[in-house]
Amino acid sequence: TFPEHGPRWQVSQGGGALPLWSPDGGQVLYRGPGGSVMAVQVEGGPGEVVLSEPELLFLREEAGFPTLAPDGERFLGLRKVEDAPLKPYTLVLNWPLQP
């Protein structure tokens, strides 16, 4: 609960970092050991929370956490390609449709 402090539940097994709620509030995503990206299903309400076992979504060797799309269905991650020339990039979101 916020701003009051309430009960605490451990989500990860074996440690984790960079936790992130899914847009629908039904999952906690986090970076697990060895570059794994993990998901835990969250059910219940105030004072009563049921957590699933952590599920491996994919492995990601690059540091950091990929960005989750607003619909919660896709991730965007960048990676460095060895010996590739560095070029600037532009990411355009919500580009208006032209009639």
ABEGO torsion letter per residue (X at the ends): XOABBBBBBBABBGEBBGBBBBAAGABBBBBBBGGBBBBBBBBEBBGBBBBBBBBBABBBABBEBBBBBAAGABBBBBBBBBGBBBBBBBBBBGBBBBX
